[in-house]
Amino acid sequence: MDKIIKDVGDIQSRLLDHRPVINAEIRYFVREFEEKRAHRESRLLESLNKVVQEANEEVLPSDLEGMKQQLSNVIARLKAANHMAERVQQRELEAQQSSQLQENMERLKDEWADFLKEQQRLKEEVGEEHVKAVGQVSARYSEKKKDLENLLAEV
């Protein structure tokens, strides 16, 4: 009986206990990674480091010079645009101060007030016509309803 129990325990440990196999796989993976891939990774990192250093030494300073030149061009254009805007504002101020402009503004205000009065009058007329039309339609439908009730009563 002891022998059977021992055999069952051995079979169970071989079938269900995967620790030795897993430990062996882990050791194999670590060894592969450290020995073979570590060299490849270090070479890749070294080449990337060289590329970054070259970019910092050569590309970046030339780009900075170009950007400084473009910035100075943009600043000059902005100054010119600002000067033109100031001239336009000055002309507008002079135009507003002229007496003819004031007369035109008063005339336009009077015309606008007349226009608003006319619109209000037209609005009231349309409202009155609407009320009349609603009354007529209501009267017509009430007559139709009475006619329908009389017709139904006769039937």
C-alpha positions in Angstrom: 0.0 0.0 0.0 2.8 2.4 0.8 4.4 1.7 -2.6 1.1 2.5 -4.3 0.8 5.8 -2.4 4.4 6.7 -3.2 3.8 5.9 -6.9 0.6 8.0 -6.9 2.5 10.9 -5.3 5.2 10.7 -7.9 2.7 10.6 -10.7 0.8 13.6 -9.2 4.0 15.6 -8.8 5.1 14.9 -12.3 1.7 15.7 -13.8 0.6 18.7 -11.6 3.8 20.2 -10.3 5.3 22.4 -13.1 7.8 24.3 -11.0 10.9 22.5 -12.3 9.9 23.0 -15.9 9.0 26.6 -15.4 12.3 27.3 -13.6 14.2 25.7 -16.4 12.4 27.9 -19.0 13.0 31.0 -17.0 16.7 30.3 -16.7 16.9 29.6 -20.5 15.1 32.9 -21.3 17.3 35.0 -19.0 20.4 33.4 -20.5 19.2 34.0 -24.1 18.3 37.6 -23.3 21.5 38.4 -21.5 23.9 36.7 -23.9 22.5 37.2 -27.3 20.1 40.1 -27.2 22.0 42.3 -24.8 24.7 42.9 -27.4 22.1 43.8 -30.1 20.3 46.2 -27.7 23.5 47.9 -26.7 24.6 48.4 -30.3 21.1 49.9 -31.1 21.4 52.2 -28.1 24.9 53.3 -29.2 23.7 54.1 -32.7 20.7 56.1 -31.4 23.0 58.0 -29.1 25.3 58.9 -32.1 22.3 60.1 -34.2 21.1 62.3 -31.4 24.5 63.8 -30.8 24.8 64.6 -34.5 21.4 66.2 -34.5 22.3 68.3 -31.5 25.7 69.4 -33.1 24.7 70.0 -36.7 21.0 70.2 -37.5 19.8 72.1 -34.4 22.2 75.1 -34.8 21.4 75.5 -38.5 17.7 75.3 -37.8 18.1 77.9 -35.1 19.7 80.3 -37.5 16.9 79.8 -40.0 14.3 80.3 -37.4 16.0 83.6 -36.1 16.0 84.9 -39.7 12.3 84.0 -40.2 11.5 85.6 -36.8 13.2 88.8 -37.8 11.2 88.8 -41.1 7.9 88.3 -39.2 8.7 91.1 -36.8 9.4 93.5 -39.6 6.1 92.5 -41.3 4.2 93.0 -38.1 5.7 96.4 -37.6 4.7 97.4 -41.1 1.2 96.1 -40.5 0.9 97.9 -37.2 2.0 101.2 -38.9 -0.6 100.7 -41.6 -3.3 100.0 -39.1 -2.4 103.2 -37.2 -2.7 105.2 -40.4 -6.1 103.6 -41.1 -7.3 104.4 -37.6 -6.1 108.0 -38.0 -8.0 108.4 -41.3 -11.2 106.9 -39.7 -10.9 109.4 -36.8 -10.6 112.3 -39.2 -13.6 111.1 -41.2 -15.8 110.8 -38.1 -15.0 114.3 -37.1 -16.1 115.8 -40.3 -19.4 117.7 -40.3 -20.8 116.1 -43.4 -20.5 112.7 -41.8 -22.4 114.0 -38.8 -25.2 115.3 -41.0 -25.4 111.9 -42.9 -25.5 110.1 -39.6 -28.5 112.2 -38.4 -30.3 111.7 -41.7 -29.7 108.0 -41.5 -31.0 107.9 -37.9 -34.2 109.7 -39.0 -34.7 107.3 -41.9 -34.2 104.4 -39.6 -36.8 105.7 -37.1 -39.3 106.2 -40.0 -38.5 102.7 -41.2 -39.2 101.3 -37.7 -42.5 103.2 -37.4 -43.6 101.9 -40.8 -42.7 98.4 -39.9 -44.7 98.7 -36.6 -47.7 100.0 -38.6 -47.4 97.1 -41.0 -47.1 94.6 -38.2 -50.3 95.9 -36.6 -52.2 95.7 -39.9 -51.0 92.1 -40.4 -52.1 91.3 -36.8 -55.6 92.8 -37.4 -56.0 90.9 -40.7 -54.9 87.7 -38.9 -57.5 88.2 -36.2 -60.2 88.8 -38.8 -59.1 85.7 -40.7 -59.2 83.6 -37.6 -62.6 84.9 -36.8 -63.9 84.1 -40.2 -62.4 80.6 -40.2 -63.9 79.9 -36.7 -67.3 81.1 -37.8 -67.2 79.0 -41.0 -66.2 75.9 -39.0 -68.8 76.5 -36.4 -71.4 76.7 -39.2 -70.0 73.5 -40.7 -70.2 71.9 -37.3 -73.9 72.9 -36.9 -74.6 71.7 -40.4 -73.0 68.4 -39.6 -74.9 68.0 -36.4 -78.2 68.8 -38.2 -77.3 66.3 -40.9 -76.5 63.6 -38.3 -79.7 64.4 -36.4 -81.8 63.9 -39.6 -80.2 60.5 -40.3 
